Amino acid sequence: MINGWGPGGRPSDTRSGDAGRQPLPDYGGADVDDLAERTAHPVLGAVLAGLRGRARHAGEAVAYHEDSPSV
């Protein structure tokens, strides 16, 4: 296996034990406005700008199954 790729050029499962079953951390209380003001990273700044805009209009947020990419 090289860099997560197994034989035949296929991705290999590099997880060990129960690592895939651990709950994700809760960042719900993160101060996105503060982070956006302190970052100079262009990509992170763009992502945070999008998050800030969505947070202002959270009541309008809706997702449809049809919006998901086709697999």
Phi, psi and omega per residue, in radians:
M1 nan 2.267 3.112
I2 -2.185 2.111 3.110
N3 0.897 0.720 3.090
G4 1.472 0.039 -3.138
W5 -1.853 2.289 -3.129
G6 -1.647 -2.942 -3.138
P7 -1.080 2.570 3.119
G8 1.344 0.199 3.116
G9 1.262 0.385 3.131
R10 -1.777 2.519 3.089
P11 -1.090 2.463 3.098
S12 -1.885 2.716 3.128
D13 -1.441 1.875 -3.092
T14 -1.698 0.084 3.120
R15 -1.214 2.577 3.099
S16 -2.186 2.417 3.073
G17 1.085 -2.380 -3.089
D18 -1.717 0.321 -3.076
A19 -1.000 -0.583 -3.134
G20 -1.313 -0.145 -3.095
R21 -1.798 0.035 -3.135
Q22 -1.308 2.479 3.112
P23 -1.198 2.603 3.098
L24 -1.299 2.599 3.101
P25 -1.169 2.627 3.136
D26 -1.671 1.930 3.102
Y27 -1.856 0.428 -3.109
G28 -1.080 -0.456 -3.122
G29 -1.637 0.149 -3.122
A30 -1.146 2.419 3.112
D31 -1.515 1.580 -3.072
V32 -1.124 -0.648 3.122
D33 -1.081 -0.787 3.136
D34 -1.115 -0.776 3.134
L35 -1.105 -0.718 3.134
A36 -1.089 -0.645 -3.141
E37 -1.267 -0.462 -3.073
R38 -1.643 -0.222 -3.069
T39 -1.576 2.540 3.049
A40 -2.007 0.028 -3.116
H41 -1.343 2.173 -3.036
P42 -1.125 -0.678 -3.118
V43 -1.267 -0.797 3.107
L44 -1.075 -0.678 3.106
G45 -1.067 -0.706 3.123
A46 -1.181 -0.717 3.118
V47 -1.120 -0.786 -3.134
L48 -1.137 -0.612 3.094
A49 -1.094 -0.714 3.089
G50 -1.130 -0.730 3.113
L51 -1.118 -0.705 3.134
R52 -1.112 -0.718 3.119
G53 -1.125 -0.712 3.129
R54 -1.182 -0.621 -3.125
A55 -1.138 -0.593 3.130
R56 -1.201 -0.429 -3.097
H57 -2.103 0.643 -3.063
A58 -1.073 -0.541 3.138
G59 -1.168 -0.365 -3.134
E60 -1.622 -0.074 -3.060
A61 -1.183 2.333 3.098
V62 -2.691 2.553 3.099
A63 -2.316 2.445 3.117
Y64 -2.027 2.611 3.106
H65 -1.008 -0.610 -3.114
E66 -1.181 -0.299 3.135
D67 -1.341 -0.291 -3.083
S68 -1.295 2.608 3.134
P69 -1.160 2.527 3.104
S70 -1.290 2.472 -3.103
V71 -1.932 nan nan
